[in-house]
Amino acid sequence: DIGAYYFDQNQTEVGNTLVPHSRLMLYQNYPNPFNPNTTIQYSIPKDSKVELKIYNIKGELVKTIVNERKSIGYHKVIWEGKNNNNRAVCSGIYFYRLKVDDKVIDTKKCLLLK
């Protein structure tokens, strides 16, 4: 492995618009560890109902980031380290879970350090 990267630049026509191929994927947040906020990216291959939620180490819901229909492609959201009541959460390990059309796709871990 020489450290080369390959990017699939194929495109699909949607209506009259060309869009890059998308895979169903949840990416690792960055920065990680983070303070005060972190970016979470995901991609979906078709228009879908998307849920992206943050949970604490006990499995309790902390924050709903996305809960709506989204269009095909790549999406980026920022979590500001706050709960659903807009209060800052404590330092610690959190999990973010992506559901697409009511199916869990992936869960990843992030670390908030204050």
Legacy VTK file of the C-alpha trace (Angstrom):
# vtk DataFile Version 3.0
C-alpha trace
ASCII
DATASET POLYDATA
POINTS 114 float
0.000 0.000 0.000
1.602 3.244 -1.136
-1.056 5.479 0.384
-2.889 6.152 -2.871
-6.591 6.937 -2.781
-9.224 6.134 -5.379
-12.315 8.261 -5.803
-15.300 6.968 -7.767
-16.347 9.879 -9.958
-19.227 8.070 -11.706
-22.489 9.949 -11.876
-26.160 9.078 -12.077
-28.850 11.145 -13.742
-31.703 12.114 -11.407
-34.346 14.006 -13.335
-32.231 16.370 -15.435
-29.460 16.638 -12.857
-26.276 14.580 -12.656
-25.348 13.573 -9.114
-22.356 11.540 -7.888
-23.044 7.918 -6.942
-23.747 7.641 -3.233
-23.406 4.677 -0.949
-25.332 4.134 2.235
-22.665 5.112 4.737
-22.058 6.775 8.090
-18.617 8.354 8.425
-16.491 8.860 11.524
-17.017 12.273 13.074
-14.271 14.884 13.038
-12.593 16.171 15.007
-12.625 13.289 17.464
-12.115 13.877 20.360
-13.950 17.183 20.059
-14.737 20.378 21.932
-17.039 22.251 21.509
-18.514 20.727 18.319
-17.996 17.946 15.808
-19.025 17.246 12.220
-20.884 14.071 11.249
-21.278 13.061 7.606
-23.404 10.398 5.963
-24.463 9.469 2.462
-27.627 7.898 1.095
-28.144 6.351 -2.369
-31.748 7.551 -2.770
-34.237 9.964 -1.221
-34.997 8.459 2.193
-36.351 9.022 5.686
-33.256 9.686 7.823
-32.748 9.656 11.583
-29.438 10.616 13.165
-29.441 10.502 16.953
-26.854 10.867 19.716
-26.890 8.517 22.734
-24.902 8.526 25.973
-22.937 5.571 27.340
-26.114 4.338 29.127
-27.987 4.181 25.824
-30.196 7.161 26.686
-31.180 9.549 23.898
-29.239 12.807 24.187
-29.970 14.637 20.937
-31.918 14.117 17.727
-29.809 15.711 15.000
-31.851 14.681 11.931
-35.396 13.288 11.702
-36.739 14.003 8.211
-36.676 12.994 4.553
-33.379 13.760 2.848
-32.380 13.729 -0.802
-29.830 11.432 -2.405
-26.186 12.262 -1.749
-23.775 13.353 0.947
-24.941 15.221 4.015
-23.032 16.970 6.783
-24.337 18.027 10.200
-22.682 19.607 13.211
-23.334 18.482 16.772
-22.547 21.275 19.212
-22.310 19.003 22.259
-25.804 19.930 23.449
-28.852 17.851 24.334
-32.441 18.199 23.092
-32.988 20.925 25.733
-30.073 22.923 24.244
-27.940 22.342 27.363
-24.252 21.444 27.111
-23.583 17.774 27.868
-20.773 16.449 30.075
-17.437 15.174 28.845
-17.582 11.527 27.889
-18.213 8.893 25.266
-21.262 9.285 23.028
-22.655 7.178 20.217
-24.335 8.431 17.066
-26.671 6.156 15.128
-27.906 6.458 11.558
-31.263 4.962 10.589
-32.490 5.107 7.001
-36.078 4.138 6.160
-36.440 2.717 9.707
-33.408 0.418 9.376
-30.319 0.913 11.556
-27.368 1.412 9.214
-24.472 2.025 11.591
-23.461 3.336 15.001
-20.182 5.105 15.721
-18.469 6.402 18.846
-17.261 9.923 19.591
-15.551 11.528 22.562
-16.332 14.952 24.014
-13.478 16.407 26.090
-13.847 19.625 28.049
LINES 1 115
114 0 1 2 3 4 5 6 7 8 9 10 11 12 13 14 15 16 17 18 19 20 21 22 23 24 25 26 27 28 29 30 31 32 33 34 35 36 37 38 39 40 41 42 43 44 45 46 47 48 49 50 51 52 53 54 55 56 57 58 59 60 61 62 63 64 65 66 67 68 69 70 71 72 73 74 75 76 77 78 79 80 81 82 83 84 85 86 87 88 89 90 91 92 93 94 95 96 97 98 99 100 101 102 103 104 105 106 107 108 109 110 111 112 113
